[in-house]
Amino acid sequence: MPTDLRRLPDRLGVPRTDFALAAVLVLAGIVWAIASGGGGDAPAPVHLDFPDLGVRPTRPGIPDIPDLPSVVDVPGLGQVPVRPVDPRPPLDGGDEAGGMLAVNVIAGAAVAARRRWPLSAFAVAAGAVFLIQDGLLWPGFVAVLICAYSAVAYGRSVRVAGALLVVGAIIAASLFANSIPQIPGWLSPFAVLLPAGLFAAALRSARGRADAAARRAAALEQEQAASARAAIAEERARIARELHDVVSHHVSVMVVQAGAAGKVIEKRPDLAANALSAIEDSGRAAMAELRHLLGLLAPADDRLHPQPGLRELDTLVDAVRAAGQPVTLRRDGVDVPDGVDLTAYRVVQEGLTNALRHAPGAFTAVEIRHDGRDLLVEVSNEVPTGEPGGPGAGRGLLGLRERLKLHDGTLHAGAAPGGGFRLTARFPVAS
């Protein structure tokens, strides 16, 4: 095949398989039309002379037309002259072959565009049959069927394609009394049984696809339900950690202040008043954080405030100092992501809470620095402390470890080399 002919389907924008199928149907239509149109060894036509009709061509085996009267008696009109009309159309071999050739070539060529322009391809193929109405052979018939199938299979709208097929069927039924082309008797069972089998196969395939889609939908629904349950469990754990951090710290401060106030209320009412004021401040802070935490479950509230972070450390340290715990704070000005900022604040809050609970009055140091690669958050005191059951065994420290895992961080809680207790968190944060 020449190179230009090979590139022709690409230039036309049609698939090569459709182009090849159209070429085969066109070639078959040309050969079939030439063989069926009186060419080659077909017997020569015989000419008969009819009265008032002139010379009319016919073929051997066709009966002669009897003489027709030239006048008829019509009541009330008398004798009326009549010009006889030959009921048979001209059967010139060249004209018949030309009609066959045109119909089958046009229908076959339309197959090339059956996927790019499916409705137009069917309209061209069927229009050629309706307009020429002469000599549709098997190649052209197959081409019309392929275009009809493609109109429904590849058309943008199934309804439009179906309506076009119905209109085409109505026009064909009105123009042609018999099937075109004629179906041999031995082929009739195939013409009835094969379409029924194909229709049943199509229904079975569609039912299989529907069942597969239903199974996929059920599996997807189960997967979504499992993901929802996992998300709910994770959110419950997060809320529990938040509640523990908020409640344990502020309640610890309030308990220590209340105990101190009870001891000095008779001898030093002024100190008792300060302790009660600190209890009130801690209670208000706890209520504010709880309100914010619960407000996260209702994001439509426009009055929510940001989560606490390292910028609120001064307030946190002041509250612990007011509870009687000597605390020093040293920190570097490092910008960190919001999630790390909140987690670092919770580390300091948990360390101060443990120191206040297990080593009240012990000197406590808070240090936040960046060593060039990681952010270090350290809370240490002079007296060994830890969660009940040993260092790192309590719920608060477990919750902190889970928090740090989200940021690829680590948490170490245990005895300091020089004595006392140290809580150290490390976050991989770029400088």
C-alpha positions in Angstrom: 0.0 0.0 0.0 1.5 3.4 -0.9 2.6 5.7 2.0 0.0 8.4 1.1 -2.8 5.8 1.2 -1.7 4.5 4.6 -1.8 8.0 6.0 -5.2 8.8 4.5 -7.2 7.4 7.6 -5.1 9.6 9.9 -5.7 12.7 7.7 -9.4 12.0 7.7 -9.4 11.4 11.5 -11.0 7.9 11.2 -9.7 4.6 12.7 -7.7 2.5 10.3 -9.8 -0.6 11.0 -13.0 1.3 9.9 -11.2 2.6 6.9 -10.1 -0.9 5.9 -13.6 -2.3 6.5 -15.1 0.5 4.3 -12.6 -0.3 1.6 -13.5 -4.0 1.6 -17.3 -3.2 1.4 -16.8 -0.7 -1.4 -14.7 -3.2 -3.4 -17.2 -6.0 -2.8 -20.1 -3.7 -3.8 -18.3 -2.7 -7.0 -17.6 -6.3 -8.0 -21.1 -7.5 -7.0 -22.8 -4.6 -8.9 -20.8 -5.3 -12.1 -21.7 -9.0 -11.9 -25.4 -8.3 -11.3 -26.0 -5.4 -13.6 -26.0 -7.1 -17.0 -22.4 -6.8 -17.7 -20.0 -9.6 -18.8 -21.8 -12.6 -20.3 -25.3 -11.4 -19.5 -27.7 -12.1 -22.5 -28.3 -9.2 -24.8 -31.7 -7.5 -24.3 -34.5 -8.2 -26.8 -36.5 -5.2 -28.2 -40.3 -5.5 -28.7 -42.5 -3.0 -30.6 -45.7 -2.1 -28.6 -48.5 0.0 -30.1 -48.2 3.7 -29.1 -45.2 2.7 -26.8 -42.4 2.6 -29.3 -39.6 0.2 -28.9 -39.2 -1.1 -25.3 -36.3 -3.3 -24.1 -36.9 -6.5 -22.2 -35.1 -9.6 -21.3 -35.6 -13.2 -22.4 -38.1 -15.0 -20.2 -40.3 -11.9 -19.6 -43.9 -12.4 -21.1 -45.0 -10.1 -23.9 -47.4 -7.3 -23.1 -50.7 -7.9 -24.9 -52.1 -5.2 -27.3 -54.0 -2.6 -25.4 -57.1 -0.7 -26.7 -56.5 2.8 -27.9 -60.0 4.1 -26.7 -62.4 3.1 -24.0 -66.1 3.9 -23.4 -66.8 6.1 -20.4 -70.5 6.6 -19.4 -71.5 10.2 -19.9 -68.3 11.0 -21.9 -68.4 8.6 -24.7 -65.2 7.2 -26.2 -62.0 8.5 -24.6 -58.6 7.9 -26.1 -56.1 6.1 -23.9 -52.3 6.1 -24.2 -51.1 2.7 -22.9 -48.3 2.8 -20.3 -45.8 0.0 -20.0 -46.0 -1.1 -16.3 -42.4 -2.2 -16.3 -39.5 0.2 -15.8 -36.7 0.5 -18.3 -34.2 -2.4 -17.8 -31.2 -1.0 -19.6 -28.2 -2.9 -18.3 -26.0 0.1 -18.0 -28.5 2.1 -16.0 -29.2 -0.8 -13.6 -25.4 -1.4 -13.0 -24.9 2.3 -12.4 -27.6 2.4 -9.7 -26.3 -0.7 -8.0 -22.8 0.7 -8.1 -23.7 4.1 -6.6 -25.8 2.6 -3.8 -23.3 0.1 -2.6 -20.3 2.3 -3.0 -21.8 5.2 -1.0 -23.1 2.8 1.7 -19.7 1.1 2.0 -17.8 4.4 2.1 -20.0 5.6 5.0 -18.6 2.9 7.2 -15.3 4.7 7.4 -16.9 7.5 9.5 -19.1 5.2 11.6 -17.3 6.1 14.9 -16.3 9.7 14.3 -19.6 10.8 12.9 -22.0 7.9 13.6 -25.3 9.6 13.0 -24.1 11.2 9.8 -22.7 7.9 8.5 -26.0 6.2 9.0 -27.9 9.1 7.4 -25.6 9.0 4.3 -25.8 5.2 3.9 -29.6 5.1 4.4 -30.1 8.2 2.3 -28.3 6.7 -0.7 -30.7 3.7 -0.5 -33.8 5.9 -0.2 -32.8 8.3 -3.0 -31.5 5.9 -5.6 -33.8 3.0 -4.8 -32.0 0.6 -7.1 -29.9 -2.5 -6.5 -29.0 -2.7 -2.9 -26.8 -5.8 -2.7 -25.4 -7.7 0.3 -22.2 -5.5 0.7 -24.3 -2.3 0.9 -26.9 -4.0 3.1 -24.1 -5.0 5.5 -22.8 -1.5 5.4 -26.2 -0.1 6.3 -26.5 -2.5 9.3 -23.0 -1.5 10.5 -23.9 2.2 10.3 -27.2 1.6 12.1 -25.3 -0.3 15.0 -22.7 2.5 15.2 -25.3 5.2 15.4 -26.6 3.7 18.6 -23.3 2.5 20.0 -21.2 5.6 19.4 -23.8 8.4 19.0 -23.9 11.1 21.7 -27.6 10.6 22.3 -29.1 7.1 22.3 -32.6 8.7 22.0 -31.6 10.7 18.9 -30.0 7.6 17.3 -33.0 5.4 18.1 -35.4 8.0 16.6 -33.2 8.2 13.5 -33.3 4.4 13.1 -37.1 4.3 13.6 -37.6 7.0 10.9 -35.2 5.1 8.5 -37.2 1.9 9.1 -40.5 3.6 8.4 -39.2 5.1 5.1 -37.7 1.8 4.1 -41.0 0.0 4.8 -43.0 2.5 2.7 -40.6 2.4 -0.2 -39.8 -1.3 -0.5 -42.4 -4.0 -0.3 -39.9 -6.8 -0.3 -36.7 -7.2 1.6 -33.6 -5.7 0.0 -31.7 -7.7 -0.9 -33.8 -10.8 -1.2 -33.1 -13.3 1.5 -32.9 -16.9 0.3 -35.2 -19.4 2.0 -32.4 -21.4 3.6 -31.2 -18.2 5.3 -34.6 -17.4 7.0 -33.9 -19.4 10.2 -30.6 -17.7 10.7 -32.3 -14.3 10.2 -34.7 -15.1 13.0 -32.6 -17.1 15.5 -29.3 -15.2 15.3 -30.8 -11.7 16.2 -32.7 -13.4 19.1 -29.4 -14.9 20.4 -27.5 -11.6 20.0 -30.3 -9.8 21.8 -30.2 -12.3 24.7 -26.4 -12.1 24.8 -26.6 -8.3 25.0 -29.1 -8.6 27.9 -26.9 -11.1 29.7 -23.9 -8.9 29.3 -25.8 -5.8 30.6 -27.1 -7.8 33.5 -23.6 -9.0 34.3 -22.2 -5.5 34.2 -25.0 -4.3 36.5 -24.3 -7.1 39.0 -20.6 -6.3 38.9 -21.3 -2.6 39.5 -23.6 -3.5 42.4 -20.8 -5.6 44.0 -18.3 -2.8 43.5 -20.7 -0.3 45.1 -21.3 -2.6 48.1 -17.6 -3.1 48.5 -17.0 0.6 48.3 -19.8 1.3 50.8 -18.2 -1.2 53.2 -14.8 0.4 52.7 -16.2 3.9 53.3 -18.0 2.7 56.5 -14.7 1.2 57.8 -12.9 4.4 57.0 -15.6 6.4 58.8 -15.3 4.1 61.9 -11.5 4.5 61.9 -11.8 8.3 61.5 -14.3 8.4 64.4 -12.0 6.4 66.6 -9.1 8.6 65.8 -11.1 11.7 66.4 -12.3 10.4 69.8 -8.7 9.6 70.8 -7.6 13.1 69.8 -10.5 14.7 71.7 -9.6 12.6 74.7 -5.9 13.7 74.5 -7.0 17.4 74.3 -9.4 17.0 77.3 -6.7 15.3 79.3 -4.2 18.1 78.6 -6.6 20.8 79.4 -8.3 19.4 82.4 -5.3 17.7 84.1 -3.2 20.9 83.9 -5.7 23.4 85.1 -7.3 21.1 87.7 -3.8 20.4 89.1 -3.1 24.1 89.4 -6.5 24.6 91.1 -6.0 21.8 93.5 -2.5 23.1 94.6 -3.8 26.6 95.0 -6.8 25.5 96.9 -4.6 23.4 99.3 -2.3 26.4 99.8 -5.3 28.7 100.4 -6.7 26.3 103.0 -3.4 26.3 105.0 -2.9 30.1 105.1 -6.5 31.4 105.1 -6.5 32.1 108.9 -3.0 33.4 109.3 -2.4 35.1 105.9 -5.8 36.1 104.3 -4.0 38.1 101.6 -2.1 35.0 100.4 -5.3 33.0 100.5 -7.0 35.7 98.4 -4.2 35.4 95.9 -4.6 31.7 95.7 -8.3 31.9 95.2 -7.7 34.5 92.4 -5.2 32.0 90.8 -7.9 29.3 91.1 -10.4 31.6 89.3 -7.9 32.4 86.5 -7.1 28.7 86.0 -10.8 27.8 86.0 -11.5 30.5 83.4 -8.6 29.4 81.2 -9.8 25.8 81.5 -13.3 26.8 80.5 -12.0 28.8 77.5 -9.9 25.9 76.2 -12.8 23.5 76.7 -15.2 25.8 74.9 -12.7 26.0 72.0 -12.2 22.2 72.0 -15.9 21.5 71.9 -16.4 24.3 69.4 -14.2 22.3 67.0 -17.2 20.0 66.7 -19.3 22.9 65.5 -17.2 24.8 63.0 -20.0 27.1 62.1 -19.3 29.1 65.3 -17.5 32.3 64.2 -16.4 33.1 67.7 -13.8 30.3 67.9 -10.2 31.2 68.8 -6.9 29.7 67.6 -5.4 26.7 69.3 -2.8 27.6 71.9 0.9 27.6 70.9 4.3 28.6 72.0 3.3 32.3 72.0 1.1 31.5 75.0 3.9 30.0 77.1 4.3 33.1 79.2 0.7 32.9 80.3 1.1 29.2 81.1 4.4 29.7 83.0 2.9 32.6 85.0 -0.1 30.4 86.0 2.3 27.7 87.3 4.4 30.3 89.1 1.3 31.6 90.8 0.6 28.1 92.1 3.9 28.2 94.0 6.2 26.4 91.5 9.4 28.2 90.6 9.8 28.1 86.8 12.3 29.5 84.4 11.6 29.9 80.6 14.2 30.2 77.9 13.3 29.9 74.2 14.6 30.8 70.8 12.5 32.7 68.3 11.8 29.8 65.8 8.9 29.8 63.5 7.3 26.3 63.3 4.2 24.9 61.6 0.9 25.2 63.4 0.7 21.5 64.3 4.2 21.4 65.8 3.4 24.7 67.6 0.4 23.2 69.3 2.2 19.9 70.1 5.2 21.7 71.6 2.9 23.7 73.8 1.2 20.5 75.0 4.6 19.0 75.9 5.4 22.0 78.1 2.0 21.9 79.6 2.3 18.2 80.4 5.8 18.7 81.9 4.7 21.6 84.1 1.6 19.7 85.2 3.7 16.6 86.2 6.2 18.8 88.1 3.4 20.6 89.9 1.6 17.4 90.8 4.6 15.2 91.8 7.3 17.7 92.8 5.5 20.7 94.2 7.9 23.6 95.0 10.8 22.1 93.1 12.8 24.3 90.7 11.6 23.6 87.1 13.2 24.8 83.9 11.6 25.1 80.4 13.9 25.4 77.4 13.0 25.6 73.7 15.8 25.7 71.2 16.8 24.8 67.7 20.0 22.8 67.2 20.2 23.4 63.4 18.2 20.4 62.5 15.5 19.7 65.1 13.4 21.7 67.5 14.0 20.6 71.1 11.5 21.2 73.9 12.7 20.3 77.3 11.1 20.5 80.8 13.2 19.4 83.7 13.1 19.7 87.6 15.4 18.9 90.4 13.2 16.2 92.1 12.5 12.9 90.3 9.0 12.9 89.1 6.9 10.8 86.7 3.4 9.6 86.0 1.9 7.0 88.4 3.5 3.7 87.6 6.8 5.1 86.6 8.1 7.6 84.1 6.2 7.6 80.8 3.6 5.2 81.9 0.7 7.6 82.3 -2.0 8.6 79.8 -0.7 12.1 79.3 2.7 11.0 78.1 1.2 8.3 76.0 -1.0 10.9 74.4 2.1 13.1 73.8 3.9 10.3 72.1 1.0 9.8 69.7 1.0 13.5 69.0 4.7 13.5 68.1 4.3 10.5 65.8 2.1 12.7 63.6 5.1 15.0 63.1 7.8 12.3 63.0 9.0 13.5 66.4 10.2 11.6 69.5 9.5 11.9 73.2 11.8 10.9 76.0 10.7 11.0 79.7 13.0 9.8 82.5 15.6 10.6 85.1 18.1 13.4 84.3 21.8 12.6 84.4 22.4 15.0 87.3 19.3 13.9 89.2 15.7 15.0 88.9 13.3 14.3 86.0 13.5 15.4 82.4 10.9 15.5 79.6 12.4 16.0 76.1 10.6 16.3 72.8 12.3 16.4 69.4 10.7 17.7 66.2 12.4 17.5 62.8 11.8 21.1 61.8 14.0 22.8 59.2 15.8 26.0 60.5 
